Amino acid sequence: MHLNGVFAPLPTPFDQSGALDLARFRHAMPAWVKSPLTGFVVLGTNGEAGLLDDSESAAVIDAARQETPAGRLLIAGTARESTAHAVRAARAAADLGVDAVLVRTPCFFKGQMTTAAFERHYTAVADASPVPVLLYNFTAATGVNLLPEAVARLATHPNIVGIKESGSDIAQIADLVALAHPNFTVLAGSASTFCAALTAGVSGGILALAAVIPDACVRLFTLVREGDYDAARALQRQILPLARLISTGHGVPGLKAVLAMRGIDAGLPRAPLAPATDAAVTALHSALAAFEDVFA
């Protein structure tokens, strides 16, 4: 499996009581299905995966599998802090029909999360997973870093097919591209630096912004692939304010708020997360309006 293109990490809807709301999820899916996205990711960071139990996670995967048409890839986040639980989650997701699993670095015992620990963890998961494994490095959220040298070694595993690198360090991204196996896919996780990551050699991205403005994200990917760097840089500048507000600015609450502005009901965040503040909604509305003025 070699992953190319733009994927959207889908939010998980919850109702006012905090209960999982799969009806909302099914109602929202057509908006993403009709877009030019390569595929979808459920139970990632933007899917509030850490706030769901195993039965809820399975229900989300099952609903997404039913709503994802043939020809689109479905990836599920199956990160767990223990290796045994990560193996169990990967197998469960495979049984539900996902095409690959995305496995974030364990991070609770930060001081013990050495390169050797990561290599043991991912090797065990990849050995046991019935579907391909994508590594997931998100240092800003986890406080740990999966270094390029470790990724290069893990990339030789036949069942580890790529990595989502959510950092904005273009030097590290370039190292990942240079050091990894030729059949290993590096995907960017930050829309704020997507153009730079593409020029550094990544094969695509898993971008929260792609859930909001998928056509623009795919357009940026295409412009770089076609070598139209001036247009790509111009588009990157235009999407940057909205990208920053969604990612480093307001996170999941901001993503759900801006999706509502686009007519996609992704429900509410689950506690302890709170809905976006009035100030956040105002800022997001302004950024989205400016974007729509340019690209309508």
Phi and psi in degrees as GROMACS dihedral restraints (atoms count N, CA, C in turn):
[ dihedral_restraints ]
;  ai    aj    ak    al  type     phi  dphi    fc
    3     4     5     6     1  -123.5    20    10
    4     5     6     7     1   116.9    20    10
    6     7     8     9     1   -93.3    20    10
    7     8     9    10     1   123.2    20    10
    9    10    11    12     1  -129.2    20    10
   10    11    12    13     1   140.2    20    10
   12    13    14    15     1   115.8    20    10
   13    14    15    16     1  -162.4    20    10
   15    16    17    18     1  -115.7    20    10
   16    17    18    19     1   130.0    20    10
   18    19    20    21     1  -116.6    20    10
   19    20    21    22     1   145.6    20    10
   21    22    23    24     1  -105.4    20    10
   22    23    24    25     1   126.2    20    10
   24    25    26    27     1   -80.1    20    10
   25    26    27    28     1   115.2    20    10
   27    28    29    30     1   -85.4    20    10
   28    29    30    31     1   140.8    20    10
   30    31    32    33     1   -74.1    20    10
   31    32    33    34     1   156.6    20    10
   33    34    35    36     1  -102.5    20    10
   34    35    36    37     1   117.7    20    10
   36    37    38    39     1   -77.1    20    10
   37    38    39    40     1   140.3    20    10
   39    40    41    42     1  -127.6    20    10
   40    41    42    43     1   151.5    20    10
   42    43    44    45     1   -89.6    20    10
   43    44    45    46     1  -172.7    20    10
   45    46    47    48     1   -60.1    20    10
   46    47    48    49     1   -30.3    20    10
   48    49    50    51     1   -83.8    20    10
   49    50    51    52     1    -7.3    20    10
   51    52    53    54     1    92.7    20    10
   52    53    54    55     1     4.2    20    10
   54    55    56    57     1   -80.3    20    10
   55    56    57    58     1   147.3    20    10
   57    58    59    60     1   -59.2    20    10
   58    59    60    61     1   133.7    20    10
   60    61    62    63     1  -122.4    20    10
   61    62    63    64     1    85.2    20    10
   63    64    65    66     1   -72.5    20    10
   64    65    66    67     1   -24.0    20    10
   66    67    68    69     1   -62.6    20    10
   67    68    69    70     1   -42.1    20    10
   69    70    71    72     1   -61.7    20    10
   70    71    72    73     1   -42.1    20    10
   72    73    74    75     1   -60.5    20    10
   73    74    75    76     1   -49.0    20    10
   75    76    77    78     1   -63.3    20    10
   76    77    78    79     1   -35.4    20    10
   78    79    80    81     1   -69.8    20    10
   79    80    81    82     1   -31.7    20    10
   81    82    83    84     1   -80.3    20    10
   82    83    84    85     1   -29.6    20    10
   84    85    86    87     1   -54.1    20    10
   85    86    87    88     1   -41.0    20    10
   87    88    89    90     1   -56.8    20    10
   88    89    90    91     1   -30.7    20    10
   90    91    92    93     1   -63.4    20    10
   91    92    93    94     1   -35.3    20    10
   93    94    95    96     1   -83.4    20    10
   94    95    96    97     1   -34.9    20    10
   96    97    98    99     1   -63.3    20    10
   97    98    99   100     1   -37.7    20    10
   99   100   101   102     1   -76.9    20    10
  100   101   102   103     1    -6.0    20    10
  102   103   104   105     1   -82.1    20    10
  103   104   105   106     1   170.6    20    10
  105   106   107   108     1   -85.9    20    10
  106   107   108   109     1    17.0    20    10
  108   109   110   111     1   -61.2    20    10
  109   110   111   112     1   146.0    20    10
  111   112   113   114     1   -69.6    20    10
  112   113   114   115     1   -34.8    20    10
  114   115   116   117     1  -178.0    20    10
  115   116   117   118     1  -168.8    20    10
  117   118   119   120     1  -135.6    20    10
  118   119   120   121     1   150.4    20    10
  120   121   122   123     1  -121.4    20    10
  121   122   123   124     1   126.5    20    10
  123   124   125   126     1  -111.0    20    10
  124   125   126   127     1   154.6    20    10
  126   127   128   129     1    64.3    20    10
  127   128   129   130     1    33.6    20    10
  129   130   131   132     1   -90.9    20    10
  130   131   132   133     1  -164.4    20    10
  132   133   134   135     1   -59.3    20    10
  133   134   135   136     1   -45.5    20    10
  135   136   137   138     1   -73.4    20    10
  136   137   138   139     1   -11.1    20    10
  138   139   140   141     1   -90.9    20    10
  139   140   141   142     1     8.6    20    10
  141   142   143   144     1    54.2    20    10
  142   143   144   145     1    37.9    20    10
  144   145   146   147     1   -56.5    20    10
  145   146   147   148     1   -35.9    20    10
  147   148   149   150     1   -68.2    20    10
  148   149   150   151     1    -9.8    20    10
  150   151   152   153     1  -103.5    20    10
  151   152   153   154     1     5.3    20    10
  153   154   155   156     1  -109.9    20    10
  154   155   156   157     1   148.3    20    10
  156   157   158   159     1   -88.6    20    10
  157   158   159   160     1   177.1    20    10
  159   160   161   162     1   -64.4    20    10
  160   161   162   163     1   -38.7    20    10
  162   163   164   165     1   -68.6    20    10
  163   164   165   166     1   -38.4    20    10
  165   166   167   168     1   -65.8    20    10
  166   167   168   169     1   -40.8    20    10
  168   169   170   171     1   -59.8    20    10
  169   170   171   172     1   -44.1    20    10
  171   172   173   174     1   -62.4    20    10
  172   173   174   175     1   -38.8    20    10
  174   175   176   177     1   -65.1    20    10
  175   176   177   178     1   -39.9    20    10
  177   178   179   180     1   -64.9    20    10
  178   179   180   181     1   -45.5    20    10
  180   181   182   183     1   -60.9    20    10
  181   182   183   184     1   -44.0    20    10
  183   184   185   186     1   -62.2    20    10
  184   185   186   187     1   -43.3    20    10
  186   187   188   189     1   -64.4    20    10
  187   188   189   190     1   -42.7    20    10
  189   190   191   192     1   -64.7    20    10
  190   191   192   193     1   -39.1    20    10
  192   193   194   195     1   -63.1    20    10
  193   194   195   196     1   -40.5    20    10
  195   196   197   198     1   -66.1    20    10
  196   197   198   199     1   -31.5    20    10
  198   199   200   201     1   -94.2    20    10
  199   200   201   202     1    -8.5    20    10
  201   202   203   204     1   -91.2    20    10
  202   203   204   205     1   118.9    20    10
  204   205   206   207     1   -75.8    20    10
  205   206   207   208     1   163.3    20    10
  207   208   209   210     1   -59.0    20    10
  208   209   210   211     1   142.7    20    10
  210   211   212   213     1    95.0    20    10
  211   212   213   214     1   -12.2    20    10
  213   214   215   216     1  -109.4    20    10
  214   215   216   217     1   139.4    20    10
  216   217   218   219     1   -86.8    20    10
  217   218   219   220     1   142.4    20    10
  219   220   221   222     1  -120.4    20    10
  220   221   222   223     1   121.7    20    10
  222   223   224   225     1  -116.6    20    10
  223   224   225   226     1   138.3    20    10
  225   226   227   228     1  -120.0    20    10
  226   227   228   229     1   135.9    20    10
  228   229   230   231     1   -73.5    20    10
  229   230   231   232     1   129.1    20    10
  231   232   233   234     1  -131.5    20    10
  232   233   234   235     1    31.0    20    10
  234   235   236   237     1   -67.5    20    10
  235   236   237   238     1   138.0    20    10
  237   238   239   240     1  -142.3    20    10
  238   239   240   241     1   155.8    20    10
  240   241   242   243     1   -71.9    20    10
  241   242   243   244     1   -32.9    20    10
  243   244   245   246     1   -96.4    20    10
  244   245   246   247     1   146.0    20    10
  246   247   248   249     1   -62.7    20    10
  247   248   249   250     1   -41.7    20    10
  249   250   251   252     1   -61.0    20    10
  250   251   252   253     1   -42.0    20    10
  252   253   254   255     1   -70.9    20    10
  253   254   255   256     1   -34.7    20    10
  255   256   257   258     1   -65.3    20    10
  256   257   258   259     1   -38.4    20    10
  258   259   260   261     1   -62.7    20    10
  259   260   261   262     1   -46.3    20    10
  261   262   263   264     1   -61.8    20    10
  262   263   264   265     1   -41.8    20    10
  264   265   266   267     1   -66.8    20    10
  265   266   267   268     1   -39.1    20    10
  267   268   269   270     1   -64.1    20    10
  268   269   270   271     1   -43.2    20    10
  270   271   272   273     1   -64.2    20    10
  271   272   273   274     1   -40.5    20    10
  273   274   275   276     1   -64.9    20    10
  274   275   276   277     1   -41.9    20    10
  276   277   278   279     1   -64.6    20    10
  277   278   279   280     1   -39.9    20    10
  279   280   281   282     1   -62.4    20    10
  280   281   282   283     1   -41.1    20    10
  282   283   284   285     1   -60.7    20    10
  283   284   285   286     1   -27.9    20    10
  285   286   287   288     1   -88.3    20    10
  286   287   288   289     1     0.0    20    10
  288   289   290   291     1    98.0    20    10
  289   290   291   292     1    16.6    20    10
  291   292   293   294     1   -70.8    20    10
  292   293   294   295     1   157.5    20    10
  294   295   296   297     1   -86.2    20    10
  295   296   297   298     1   -25.8    20    10
  297   298   299   300     1  -162.1    20    10
  298   299   300   301     1   164.4    20    10
  300   301   302   303     1  -119.5    20    10
  301   302   303   304     1   147.1    20    10
  303   304   305   306     1  -111.6    20    10
  304   305   306   307     1   120.4    20    10
  306   307   308   309     1  -120.5    20    10
  307   308   309   310     1   103.2    20    10
  309   310   311   312     1   -67.9    20    10
  310   311   312   313     1   150.9    20    10
  312   313   314   315     1   -61.1    20    10
  313   314   315   316     1   134.8    20    10
  315   316   317   318     1   -63.7    20    10
  316   317   318   319     1   150.0    20    10
  318   319   320   321     1  -149.2    20    10
  319   320   321   322     1    -3.8    20    10
  321   322   323   324     1   -60.6    20    10
  322   323   324   325     1   -46.0    20    10
  324   325   326   327     1   -94.4    20    10
  325   326   327   328     1    70.1    20    10
  327   328   329   330     1   -53.5    20    10
  328   329   330   331     1   -43.8    20    10
  330   331   332   333     1   -64.6    20    10
  331   332   333   334     1   -22.0    20    10
  333   334   335   336     1   -96.0    20    10
  334   335   336   337     1    -4.8    20    10
  336   337   338   339     1   -85.4    20    10
  337   338   339   340     1    72.7    20    10
  339   340   341   342     1   -82.9    20    10
  340   341   342   343     1   170.9    20    10
  342   343   344   345     1   -57.2    20    10
  343   344   345   346     1   -40.9    20    10
  345   346   347   348     1   -63.2    20    10
  346   347   348   349     1   -39.9    20    10
  348   349   350   351     1   -63.9    20    10
  349   350   351   352     1   -43.0    20    10
  351   352   353   354     1   -63.4    20    10
  352   353   354   355     1   -41.2    20    10
  354   355   356   357     1   -64.9    20    10
  355   356   357   358     1   -40.5    20    10
  357   358   359   360     1   -63.3    20    10
  358   359   360   361     1   -45.9    20    10
  360   361   362   363     1   -60.3    20    10
  361   362   363   364     1   -53.5    20    10
  363   364   365   366     1   -70.0    20    10
  364   365   366   367     1   -33.1    20    10
  366   367   368   369     1   -65.0    20    10
  367   368   369   370     1   -42.6    20    10
  369   370   371   372     1   -64.4    20    10
  370   371   372   373     1   -42.6    20    10
  372   373   374   375     1   -64.3    20    10
  373   374   375   376     1   -45.5    20    10
  375   376   377   378     1   -66.3    20    10
  376   377   378   379     1   -35.9    20    10
  378   379   380   381     1   -61.6    20    10
  379   380   381   382     1   -34.8    20    10
  381   382   383   384     1   -96.8    20    10
  382   383   384   385     1   -21.2    20    10
  384   385   386   387     1   -72.8    20    10
  385   386   387   388     1   131.1    20    10
  387   388   389   390     1   -73.8    20    10
  388   389   390   391     1   -13.2    20    10
  390   391   392   393     1  -123.3    20    10
  391   392   393   394     1   161.9    20    10
  393   394   395   396     1   -59.7    20    10
  394   395   396   397     1   151.9    20    10
  396   397   398   399     1  -112.9    20    10
  397   398   399   400     1   133.3    20    10
  399   400   401   402     1  -108.8    20    10
  400   401   402   403     1   127.7    20    10
  402   403   404   405     1   -69.7    20    10
  403   404   405   406     1   157.7    20    10
  405   406   407   408     1  -142.9    20    10
  406   407   408   409     1   112.3    20    10
  408   409   410   411     1  -112.6    20    10
  409   410   411   412     1   122.3    20    10
  411   412   413   414     1  -142.2    20    10
  412   413   414   415     1    73.6    20    10
  414   415   416   417     1   -59.1    20    10
  415   416   417   418     1   -37.7    20    10
  417   418   419   420     1   -60.0    20    10
  418   419   420   421     1   -30.5    20    10
  420   421   422   423     1   -93.9    20    10
  421   422   423   424     1   -34.6    20    10
  423   424   425   426     1   -96.9    20    10
  424   425   426   427     1   -26.4    20    10
  426   427   428   429     1    79.6    20    10
  427   428   429   430     1     7.4    20    10
  429   430   431   432     1  -126.0    20    10
  430   431   432   433     1   158.3    20    10
  432   433   434   435     1  -130.8    20    10
  433   434   435   436     1   124.8    20    10
  435   436   437   438     1   -87.5    20    10
  436   437   438   439     1   104.9    20    10
  438   439   440   441     1   -73.9    20    10
  439   440   441   442     1   151.4    20    10
  441   442   443   444     1   -55.4    20    10
  442   443   444   445     1   -35.5    20    10
  444   445   446   447     1   -64.1    20    10
  445   446   447   448     1   -38.1    20    10
  447   448   449   450     1   -69.6    20    10
  448   449   450   451     1   -40.1    20    10
  450   451   452   453     1   -61.7    20    10
  451   452   453   454     1   -39.9    20    10
  453   454   455   456     1   -60.6    20    10
  454   455   456   457     1   -39.0    20    10
  456   457   458   459     1   -71.5    20    10
  457   458   459   460     1   -43.0    20    10
  459   460   461   462     1   -65.2    20    10
  460   461   462   463     1   -29.4    20    10
  462   463   464   465     1   -64.3    20    10
  463   464   465   466     1   -17.5    20    10
  465   466   467   468     1   -79.1    20    10
  466   467   468   469     1   -11.7    20    10
  468   469   470   471     1   -69.6    20    10
  469   470   471   472     1   131.8    20    10
  471   472   473   474     1   -64.9    20    10
  472   473   474   475     1   -18.3    20    10
  474   475   476   477     1  -106.9    20    10
  475   476   477   478     1     6.0    20    10
  477   478   479   480     1  -106.1    20    10
  478   479   480   481     1   110.1    20    10
  480   481   482   483     1  -105.2    20    10
  481   482   483   484     1    -8.2    20    10
  483   484   485   486     1   176.8    20    10
  484   485   486   487     1  -173.7    20    10
  486   487   488   489     1  -144.4    20    10
  487   488   489   490     1   141.0    20    10
  489   490   491   492     1   -96.3    20    10
  490   491   492   493     1   115.6    20    10
  492   493   494   495     1  -105.5    20    10
  493   494   495   496     1   108.3    20    10
  495   496   497   498     1   -89.7    20    10
  496   497   498   499     1    -3.1    20    10
  498   499   500   501     1   -75.9    20    10
  499   500   501   502     1   163.7    20    10
  501   502   503   504     1  -104.3    20    10
  502   503   504   505     1    11.8    20    10
  504   505   506   507     1   -78.9    20    10
  505   506   507   508     1   100.6    20    10
  507   508   509   510     1   -66.5    20    10
  508   509   510   511     1   -29.5    20    10
  510   511   512   513     1   -63.8    20    10
  511   512   513   514     1   -42.9    20    10
  513   514   515   516     1   -66.4    20    10
  514   515   516   517     1   -40.5    20    10
  516   517   518   519     1   -60.6    20    10
  517   518   519   520     1   -43.9    20    10
  519   520   521   522     1   -63.1    20    10
  520   521   522   523     1   -37.7    20    10
  522   523   524   525     1   -64.0    20    10
  523   524   525   526     1   -41.3    20    10
  525   526   527   528     1   -59.8    20    10
  526   527   528   529     1   -45.5    20    10
  528   529   530   531     1   -62.3    20    10
  529   530   531   532     1   -41.9    20    10
  531   532   533   534     1   -74.5    20    10
  532   533   534   535     1   -35.8    20    10
  534   535   536   537     1   -89.8    20    10
  535   536   537   538     1   -22.1    20    10
  537   538   539   540     1   -76.5    20    10
  538   539   540   541     1   162.1    20    10
  540   541   542   543     1   -59.6    20    10
  541   542   543   544     1   145.3    20    10
  543   544   545   546     1   -56.5    20    10
  544   545   546   547     1   -29.0    20    10
  546   547   548   549     1   -92.5    20    10
  547   548   549   550     1     9.4    20    10
  549   550   551   552     1   -95.2    20    10
  550   551   552   553     1   132.5    20    10
  552   553   554   555     1   -97.4    20    10
  553   554   555   556     1   130.6    20    10
  555   556   557   558     1  -107.7    20    10
  556   557   558   559     1   122.1    20    10
  558   559   560   561     1  -115.0    20    10
  559   560   561   562     1   134.6    20    10
  561   562   563   564     1   -77.6    20    10
  562   563   564   565     1   148.9    20    10
  564   565   566   567     1  -116.6    20    10
  565   566   567   568     1     5.4    20    10
  567   568   569   570     1  -122.6    20    10
  568   569   570   571     1   117.6    20    10
  570   571   572   573     1   -70.1    20    10
  571   572   573   574     1   -24.0    20    10
  573   574   575   576     1   -64.6    20    10
  574   575   576   577     1   -26.3    20    10
  576   577   578   579     1  -125.3    20    10
  577   578   579   580     1    26.2    20    10
  579   580   581   582     1   -62.7    20    10
  580   581   582   583     1   -43.6    20    10
  582   583   584   585     1   -60.7    20    10
  583   584   585   586     1   -46.7    20    10
  585   586   587   588     1   -63.1    20    10
  586   587   588   589     1   -39.9    20    10
  588   589   590   591     1   -64.8    20    10
  589   590   591   592     1   -40.1    20    10
  591   592   593   594     1   -63.4    20    10
  592   593   594   595     1   -42.1    20    10
  594   595   596   597     1   -69.4    20    10
  595   596   597   598     1   -22.6    20    10
  597   598   599   600     1   -79.5    20    10
  598   599   600   601     1   -10.7    20    10
  600   601   602   603     1   115.8    20    10
  601   602   603   604     1     7.1    20    10
  603   604   605   606     1   -66.9    20    10
  604   605   606   607     1   158.7    20    10
  606   607   608   609     1   -92.7    20    10
  607   608   609   610     1    -2.1    20    10
  609   610   611   612     1   157.9    20    10
  610   611   612   613     1  -157.7    20    10
  612   613   614   615     1  -154.2    20    10
  613   614   615   616     1   154.4    20    10
  615   616   617   618     1  -113.9    20    10
  616   617   618   619     1    99.7    20    10
  618   619   620   621     1  -122.5    20    10
  619   620   621   622     1   126.7    20    10
  621   622   623   624     1   -56.8    20    10
  622   623   624   625     1   -37.7    20    10
  624   625   626   627     1   -59.7    20    10
  625   626   627   628     1   -27.3    20    10
  627   628   629   630     1   -68.5    20    10
  628   629   630   631     1   -19.5    20    10
  630   631   632   633     1   -75.5    20    10
  631   632   633   634     1   -21.1    20    10
  633   634   635   636     1   -97.9    20    10
  634   635   636   637     1   -50.0    20    10
  636   637   638   639     1  -130.1    20    10
  637   638   639   640     1    69.8    20    10
  639   640   641   642     1   -61.0    20    10
  640   641   642   643     1   -37.8    20    10
  642   643   644   645     1   -62.4    20    10
  643   644   645   646     1   -40.2    20    10
  645   646   647   648     1   -68.0    20    10
  646   647   648   649     1   -39.7    20    10
  648   649   650   651     1   -65.8    20    10
  649   650   651   652     1   -42.5    20    10
  651   652   653   654     1   -66.4    20    10
  652   653   654   655     1   -37.0    20    10
  654   655   656   657     1   -61.4    20    10
  655   656   657   658     1   -42.3    20    10
  657   658   659   660     1   -62.4    20    10
  658   659   660   661     1   -44.4    20    10
  660   661   662   663     1   -57.1    20    10
  661   662   663   664     1   -46.0    20    10
  663   664   665   666     1   -66.6    20    10
  664   665   666   667     1   -41.0    20    10
  666   667   668   669     1   -60.1    20    10
  667   668   669   670     1   -43.5    20    10
  669   670   671   672     1   -66.8    20    10
  670   671   672   673     1   -42.9    20    10
  672   673   674   675     1   -62.2    20    10
  673   674   675   676     1   -31.1    20    10
  675   676   677   678     1   -85.9    20    10
  676   677   678   679     1    -3.5    20    10
  678   679   680   681     1    81.2    20    10
  679   680   681   682     1    13.8    20    10
  681   682   683   684     1   -90.9    20    10
  682   683   684   685     1    74.2    20    10
  684   685   686   687     1   -70.6    20    10
  685   686   687   688     1   -33.6    20    10
  687   688   689   690     1   -62.1    20    10
  688   689   690   691     1   -47.3    20    10
  690   691   692   693     1   -65.8    20    10
  691   692   693   694     1   -36.9    20    10
  693   694   695   696     1   -64.8    20    10
  694   695   696   697     1   -43.8    20    10
  696   697   698   699     1   -65.2    20    10
  697   698   699   700     1   -37.8    20    10
  699   700   701   702     1   -63.8    20    10
  700   701   702   703     1   -42.8    20    10
  702   703   704   705     1   -65.8    20    10
  703   704   705   706     1   -39.2    20    10
  705   706   707   708     1   -59.7    20    10
  706   707   708   709     1   -43.3    20    10
  708   709   710   711     1   -62.4    20    10
  709   710   711   712     1   -36.3    20    10
  711   712   713   714     1   -73.0    20    10
  712   713   714   715     1   -33.1    20    10
  714   715   716   717     1   -88.0    20    10
  715   716   717   718     1   -12.1    20    10
  717   718   719   720     1   -57.9    20    10
  718   719   720   721     1   -47.0    20    10
  720   721   722   723     1   -58.9    20    10
  721   722   723   724     1   -44.4    20    10
  723   724   725   726     1   -67.1    20    10
  724   725   726   727     1   -40.7    20    10
  726   727   728   729     1   -59.4    20    10
  727   728   729   730     1   -43.9    20    10
  729   730   731   732     1   -67.1    20    10
  730   731   732   733     1   -39.8    20    10
  732   733   734   735     1   -63.6    20    10
  733   734   735   736     1   -37.6    20    10
  735   736   737   738     1   -76.3    20    10
  736   737   738   739     1   -41.3    20    10
  738   739   740   741     1   -85.7    20    10
  739   740   741   742     1   -78.6    20    10
  741   742   743   744     1   -77.2    20    10
  742   743   744   745     1   -16.6    20    10
  744   745   746   747     1   -82.6    20    10
  745   746   747   748     1   -67.8    20    10
  747   748   749   750     1  -122.3    20    10
  748   749   750   751     1    -1.6    20    10
  750   751   752   753     1    59.5    20    10
  751   752   753   754     1  -147.6    20    10
  753   754   755   756     1   -57.4    20    10
  754   755   756   757     1   -45.1    20    10
  756   757   758   759     1   -58.8    20    10
  757   758   759   760     1   -38.5    20    10
  759   760   761   762     1   -66.8    20    10
  760   761   762   763     1   -40.1    20    10
  762   763   764   765     1   -61.3    20    10
  763   764   765   766     1   -45.6    20    10
  765   766   767   768     1   -67.2    20    10
  766   767   768   769     1   -35.3    20    10
  768   769   770   771     1   -67.0    20    10
  769   770   771   772     1   -44.3    20    10
  771   772   773   774     1   -72.8    20    10
  772   773   774   775     1   -30.8    20    10
  774   775   776   777     1   -62.9    20    10
  775   776   777   778     1   -39.4    20    10
  777   778   779   780     1   -60.6    20    10
  778   779   780   781     1   -36.6    20    10
  780   781   782   783     1   -65.2    20    10
  781   782   783   784     1   -25.9    20    10
  783   784   785   786     1   -90.3    20    10
  784   785   786   787     1     4.1    20    10
  786   787   788   789     1    85.3    20    10
  787   788   789   790     1    15.6    20    10
  789   790   791   792     1  -110.6    20    10
  790   791   792   793     1   113.9    20    10
  792   793   794   795     1   -86.6    20    10
  793   794   795   796     1   101.9    20    10
  795   796   797   798     1  -101.3    20    10
  796   797   798   799     1    15.4    20    10
  798   799   800   801     1    71.4    20    10
  799   800   801   802     1  -160.4    20    10
  801   802   803   804     1  -107.3    20    10
  802   803   804   805     1   158.3    20    10
  804   805   806   807     1   -67.0    20    10
  805   806   807   808     1   158.8    20    10
  807   808   809   810     1   -95.9    20    10
  808   809   810   811     1   137.1    20    10
  810   811   812   813     1   -57.1    20    10
  811   812   813   814     1   140.8    20    10
  813   814   815   816     1   -82.9    20    10
  814   815   816   817     1    -0.9    20    10
  816   817   818   819     1   -67.0    20    10
  817   818   819   820     1   148.3    20    10
  819   820   821   822     1  -120.3    20    10
  820   821   822   823     1   156.8    20    10
  822   823   824   825     1   -57.7    20    10
  823   824   825   826     1   157.0    20    10
  825   826   827   828     1   -58.8    20    10
  826   827   828   829     1   142.2    20    10
  828   829   830   831     1   -71.2    20    10
  829   830   831   832     1   165.9    20    10
  831   832   833   834     1   -59.3    20    10
  832   833   834   835     1   -40.0    20    10
  834   835   836   837     1   -64.2    20    10
  835   836   837   838     1   -40.3    20    10
  837   838   839   840     1   -64.8    20    10
  838   839   840   841     1   -43.1    20    10
  840   841   842   843     1   -61.5    20    10
  841   842   843   844     1   -41.2    20    10
  843   844   845   846     1   -62.7    20    10
  844   845   846   847     1   -45.0    20    10
  846   847   848   849     1   -64.7    20    10
  847   848   849   850     1   -42.4    20    10
  849   850   851   852     1   -65.8    20    10
  850   851   852   853     1   -40.8    20    10
  852   853   854   855     1   -62.8    20    10
  853   854   855   856     1   -41.2    20    10
  855   856   857   858     1   -64.2    20    10
  856   857   858   859     1   -44.2    20    10
  858   859   860   861     1   -65.8    20    10
  859   860   861   862     1   -41.0    20    10
  861   862   863   864     1   -67.3    20    10
  862   863   864   865     1   -40.4    20    10
  864   865   866   867     1   -63.9    20    10
  865   866   867   868     1   -41.6    20    10
  867   868   869   870     1   -63.2    20    10
  868   869   870   871     1   -38.8    20    10
  870   871   872   873     1   -66.2    20    10
  871   872   873   874     1   -44.0    20    10
  873   874   875   876     1   -66.6    20    10
  874   875   876   877     1   -32.7    20    10
  876   877   878   879     1   -60.8    20    10
  877   878   879   880     1   -35.7    20    10
  879   880   881   882     1   -80.8    20    10
  880   881   882   883     1   -39.6    20    10
  882   883   884   885     1  -108.6    20    10
  883   884   885   886     1     3.7    20    10
